[in-house]
């Protein structure tokens, strides 16, 4: 199974890089394709040391319709789809397509998948909840390749990330759950480096700084 992410950003900011690297950890080298990227971003995959964690993914300037893949073999992950993704779908599709929101503070009600929905791909959803893209990729991988039905996967919804007694941030998304073996509490499976980025962004907001 290959996983396609239709890149919908003009740039490749840090939040995006962390989520993309996390996707690659989920699905493995050679199985993650980033489409619709700007030529300078594609070139930077070979030259920018900050993109070293993405080595093994496949970036391209082409959009998904230009890859020469029969549309019926591509499954669009769409929260408005009528059917949930099931392990048996692995026999029906060769590619899974994602074009939804990234967890970077954008409006969680934004429907960016609508751009791809109009192209007529067969679609599935991952149940209720608004996933970050890396969480959606990881969940689809668990269902299709680890044969785990959605109802057996533990999720963490809209978690609060605490930095100190007085500082925290709420994330309005659904994440794959990660259970603490000591307390039994379920927290979000964040991309490596995301906690530190959230902390920096929170501190920038506290002091009125613009870190972008």
C-alpha positions in Angstrom: 0.0 0.0 0.0 1.2 3.5 -0.9 0.1 6.7 0.8 -0.3 9.9 -1.2 -0.4 13.3 0.5 -1.6 16.1 -1.8 0.5 19.0 -0.5 -1.7 22.1 -0.1 0.7 24.6 1.3 2.9 27.0 -0.6 5.8 26.4 1.8 7.1 23.5 4.0 7.1 25.0 7.5 8.3 23.3 10.6 4.9 22.0 11.7 4.4 20.4 8.3 7.9 18.9 8.3 7.3 17.2 11.6 4.0 15.7 10.6 5.4 14.5 7.3 8.3 12.8 9.0 5.9 11.2 11.4 3.9 9.8 8.5 7.1 8.3 7.0 7.7 6.6 10.4 4.3 5.0 10.2 4.3 3.7 6.6 8.1 3.1 5.9 10.5 4.2 3.2 9.2 4.2 -0.4 5.6 4.1 0.6 4.9 7.9 1.1 4.4 10.2 -1.9 4.0 14.0 -1.6 2.3 15.5 -4.6 1.7 19.0 -5.8 4.9 20.4 -4.3 6.6 23.6 -5.5 9.8 22.8 -7.6 12.0 24.5 -5.0 10.6 22.3 -2.2 11.2 19.1 -4.2 14.8 20.2 -4.8 15.3 21.0 -1.1 14.6 17.3 -0.3 18.1 16.6 -1.6 19.9 19.6 -0.2 18.3 20.8 3.0 19.6 19.1 6.1 16.4 20.0 7.9 14.5 17.6 5.5 16.8 14.7 6.3 14.0 13.0 8.4 12.0 12.9 5.1 14.6 10.8 3.3 12.8 7.8 1.8 9.6 9.7 0.9 8.9 10.6 -2.7 8.2 14.3 -3.5 6.9 15.4 -6.8 5.5 18.6 -8.5 2.8 16.5 -10.2 -0.7 16.4 -8.7 -2.4 13.1 -8.0 -4.2 13.1 -11.3 -0.9 13.2 -13.2 0.5 10.0 -11.6 -1.1 7.7 -14.1 -2.9 5.7 -11.5 -6.4 4.4 -12.3 -8.8 6.4 -10.2 -10.6 3.3 -8.9 -7.4 2.1 -7.2 -7.1 5.3 -5.2 -9.0 5.6 -1.9 -9.6 9.2 -0.8 -9.8 9.6 3.0 -12.8 11.9 3.4 -14.5 12.7 6.7 -17.8 13.1 4.7 -17.6 9.7 3.1 -20.5 7.3 3.6 -18.3 4.2 4.5 -15.7 3.7 7.1 -12.3 2.3 6.2 -12.1 -1.5 6.9 -9.2 -4.0 6.6 -10.9 -5.6 3.6 -10.3 -2.3 1.7 -6.7 -3.3 1.3 -7.8 -5.7 -1.5 -9.7 -2.9 -3.3 -7.1 -0.2 -3.4 -3.4 0.3 -4.0 -3.1 3.9 -2.9 -4.6 6.0 -0.1 -5.0 9.7 -0.7 -5.0 12.4 1.9 -5.6 16.1 1.3 -7.1 17.3 4.6 -6.1 19.7 7.2 -2.7 19.7 9.0 -2.7 20.3 12.7 -1.2 23.7 12.6 -3.8 25.9 14.1 -6.0 26.1 11.0 -9.8 26.2 11.3 -10.6 22.6 12.3 -13.9 23.0 10.4 -12.1 23.8 7.1 -12.9 21.3 4.4 -9.8 21.2 2.3 -10.5 17.6 1.1 -13.3 19.2 -1.0 -10.7 20.0 -3.6 -10.0 16.3 -4.1 -13.6 15.1 -3.6 -14.7 16.8 -6.8 -12.4 14.5 -8.8 -14.5 11.5 -8.1 -12.2 9.2 -6.1 -13.9 6.4 -4.2 -13.8 7.5 -0.6 -13.7 6.2 3.0 -13.7 7.9 6.4 -11.9 7.1 9.6 -15.0 7.4 11.8 -15.9 10.6 13.6 -13.4 13.2 14.6 -11.1 15.6 12.8 -7.6 14.0 12.4 -4.3 15.7 11.9 -2.9 14.4 8.6 -0.2 12.3 10.3 -2.7 10.7 12.6 -5.0 9.9 9.6 -2.1 8.3 7.7 -1.1 6.3 10.8 -4.7 5.2 11.4 -5.2 4.1 7.8 -1.9 2.1 7.9 -3.1 0.4 11.1 -6.5 -0.6 9.5 -5.2 -1.6 6.1 -1.8 -3.2 6.8 -2.1 -4.2 10.5 -5.7 -5.4 9.9 -7.0 -3.4 12.9 -10.6 -2.4 12.7 -11.2 1.2 13.6 -13.2 0.2 16.7 -10.1 -1.5 18.1 -7.8 1.6 17.8 -7.6 3.8 20.8 -7.8 7.6 20.1 -7.2 10.8 22.0 -9.6 13.6 21.2 -8.8 17.3 21.5 -6.0 16.9 24.1 -4.6 19.5 26.3 -0.8 19.7 26.2 0.6 21.0 29.5 4.0 22.8 29.6 3.9 23.8 33.2 1.4 24.3 36.1 0.0 27.4 34.4 0.8 26.9 30.7 -1.0 24.6 28.3 -2.5 24.5 24.8 -5.6 22.7 23.5 -5.3 20.9 20.2 -8.7 20.6 18.4 -8.0 17.3 16.6 -8.2 13.5 17.0 -4.9 11.7 17.5 -3.9 8.1 17.8 -3.9 7.4 21.5 -0.8 6.5 23.5 -1.4 5.0 26.9 0.9 5.8 29.8 1.9 2.4 31.3 2.1 3.8 34.8 -1.0 5.9 35.1 -3.2 4.4 32.4 -3.9 7.8 31.0 -4.3 8.1 27.2 -2.4 11.0 25.6 -1.9 11.9 21.9 0.8 10.2 19.8 2.5 13.4 18.7 5.2 13.7 16.0 8.8 13.7 17.5 9.7 17.3 18.1 6.1 18.6 18.1 5.9 19.1 21.9 8.9 21.5 21.7 7.4 23.3 18.8 4.1 23.7 20.6 6.0 25.0 23.7 7.9 27.6 21.6 4.7 28.7 19.9 3.0 29.0 23.2 5.8 31.1 24.7 5.8 33.3 21.6 2.1 33.9 22.1 2.5 34.7 25.9 5.2 37.3 25.1 3.5 38.7 22.1 6.2 37.6 19.7 5.9 36.6 16.1 8.0 33.6 15.5 7.1 33.1 11.8 
